[in-house]
Amino acid sequence: MHKNWFWPVFLIASAVVLIVSQLGLFTLRVSIWSLLLTLILVAALISSLRYLNMPGVVFAIAFLTMIYAQPLGITKLVPWTILGAAVLLSIGLSLLIHPRYQYHYRYHNHDHAHYNHHNHDGVHESTSTINDDHVNLDLSLGNSIRYVHSENFRSADLNVSMAGAKIYFDDADIKEGRATINVDVSLGSLELYLPQTWQLQENLSNSMGHISSTGTPTTAGPGVILTGSVSLGELRIIYI
């Protein structure tokens, strides 16, 4: 098994940087809050680079340049020029470069047990089956694949922050004619695999994110209301 060494090493190094900075050993003087925010953004940047999450990479760099705009000599570009460029870059790069954890859909049966593994890029993934009518997922800093097996699917609350998630609903039945999926994607990527018979009604708030869909519903079927928000992240809807 591969050990997840990145976060322990990063946290230890961050503690050293924090102490050394307060001892006055750095030539560049920054406030404690700016330094803490820098460490958080660097963590987001490295994590996004590992997964090739372009919005996360671009906006982490953008916020870092805004924090250090004065020593970089770019104060005239803060904040709207940098944010505007970041929006355009993140959308353009997202269309060209897909996250590493994306891979083609494969058929599955009803016997999926929960397990953890690393994919061919060494990225940690967790996979499990959800058999509830109400699905809840709260994911941060990781990869997750969920197969929803429900005879009467009613609702789902999916929160993805600085992470990647795939949710397969092709084995979920809606018997009451309508269901609700609520999403909250922030600096991450969420892929929803939906049956072609589902009629989706979108009511989403998009804040510097990217929302796309592949395929179209083929026949009349149950209605699904998709609500929530996408902030500096990506939401993909795939009909299968």
N, C-alpha and C positions, 0 to 999 in steps of 0.2 A: 504493500500500500504506500501511496505517496503521502507524505506528511504535509499538512497545510501550514507551511512555515512563514508565509508572507505576512499575515497580520501580527503574529507575535514579534517578529523582527521589526516591523514597521512601528509598532507601539513602543518598543524598547528604544528604537532610534529617535522617536518623537520625544520621549521623555528626556533623553540626553540633549537633544537640540533645545528643548524648553529650558532646562537648567543652565546650559552654557550661555544661552541668549540673555538670561537674567543676570549672569555674572559679568556682562559687558565685554565678552570675548569676541563678539561679532562687530565688524566695522559698521554694518547697517543696523541702525536702531529702529525697532518696531515695537508697537505695543503688544501686551500679552494677548489681547483679543485678536489682533491681526495675525499674530503667530499661530494661535490656536485655529483660526479660520484657514490659515495657510496649510496647516497640517491636514485638516479635513479635506480641503480641495485637492491636495497632493494625493491623498488616499483615493479620492473619487477619480482622479485622473489616471492613476496606475490601474485601479480596478477596471475602469472603462477601456483602457488600452488592452488589457488582457482579454476582454470580451469583444473588442473592436466595436464598442458602443460609441458611435461618433458624436451624438449630442452630448454625452457625458464628457468626452474628451474636449470638445470645443468649448463648452461652457465652463468647465473647470479652468481651462487656460484663460478664458475671457475674464473670469472673476479674479484670477491671480494677477492679471495685468492691471485690473482696476485697483486692486489693493496696493500695488507697487507702481502706480502710474507716475508718481513724482520722481522717484529715482530713475525710472525708465525714460522720463522726458516725454510722456504721451498724455499729459493732463488734458490737452485740448480734445482728445478722443473719448474722454470719459463723460457720461456713461453710454450715451445713445449710439455713438458711432461704433463702439466696440460691441454693444449688444446687437445692433443691427447686423453687423458683419458676422457675429456668432450665429444668429438665426439663419442667415443665408448659407453659411458654411455647413452648419449642422444638417440642414435639409439636403443640400447638394451632396455631402459626403454620405449621408444615410441612404441616398438613392444609388450610390456607387458601391458602398461597402456594407455588407450585412454582418451582423454580429456572429461570432464563432459558434455560439450554441445553437444556431439555426441548422436544422437538417431536415431532410425530406420526411414526410409523413409515412408511417408504416402501420400496417394493420396490427391489432392487438386483440386479445381475448379477455375473458372475465376473471382471469386468475392472476392478475398483477398484484404482487406483494410489494410492500415498501422496501426499497433498498437504496444504498448510496454507492456511487461509483465515480470514476473519472473518465471523461471522454478521451478521444484520441489526441486532443490538444492539452490534456492534463487538467482541464477545468472540472471542478467538483460539481456533480449533479445529484439531485435526489429525485426519485421517481416513486409514485404511489398511486393507488386507486382511491377515489372518494365515492362512497355509496350513499351519501345523504341527499335529501331533497333540497337542503339549503347548504351551499358550498361557501366555505370561508378560507381564504388564503392570505396570509400576511408574511411577505417574503422580503428580506433585506440581505444584500451582500451574498448572493449565491445563485445557483441555477436550480430550477425546479420544473418537473414535468408531472402533470396531474391528468389522470383519466377519470372522467366523471361517469359513473354507472348509476343511473337513477331511473326508477320506474315512474316517478312523478316529480320531475325537476321543477322547482319553483323560483329559486333565487340564488344569486352568487354575489359575494363581496370579495373582490380581488384587489389587494394592496401590494404593489410592487415598487420597491425603493432601492435604487442602485443595484438591481438584480435583473435576472432574465427568467421568464416563466412561459411555459406552454400549457394551455388547458384544452383538452380534447373533450368536446361535448357530443361526439357522434354516437355515443351509446347512452344518451340521456333522452328520455321521453317526457313530453309535456302533455299531461292529460287534462289540465284545466284551461287550455286554450291560450294561456299567456304566462310568461315568466319575465323576471327582471335580472339583469346582470349589471352590477355597479363596479366600476373600475377606478382605481387611483394609481396612476403610473407617474413616478417621479425619478428622473435620471436612471431609467431602466427600460426594459423592453418586455412587452406582453403580447403573446400570440394566442388568439382565440380560434380554435378549429370548430366550426359550426356545421350542422347538417344543412344541405341545400334546401330542405323544406322549411327551414325557419325563416320567418319574415321579420327582418331586423328593423327596428325603429331607433335611430340614433339621437341622443340628446347629450352630447359631450361638450365639455369645455376644454379648449386646446390653448395652452400657454407655452408657446415656443417649442411645441412638440411636433411629432409626425404621425399622422393617422392614414392608413391605407387599407385596401381590401382587395382580395383576389377571388375571382369567381362571382357568380350571382345565383340567387335562389331560383330553383327550376319550377317548383310547383307550389300551390297554395298550401300553407301549413300553419302551425301555431305562431303567434306573435311573440317577439322577444324585445323588450325595451332595454336598450343599452345606454346607461347613464354614467356620469362621473367626470373625471378630468385627466388630462395628460399634460404634465409639466416637464419640459426638457427631457422627454422620453419618446418612446415609439410604441404605437399600438397597431397591430396587424390583425386583420380579420380574414380568415381563410375558410371558404365554403368547400366542404368535402362530401 
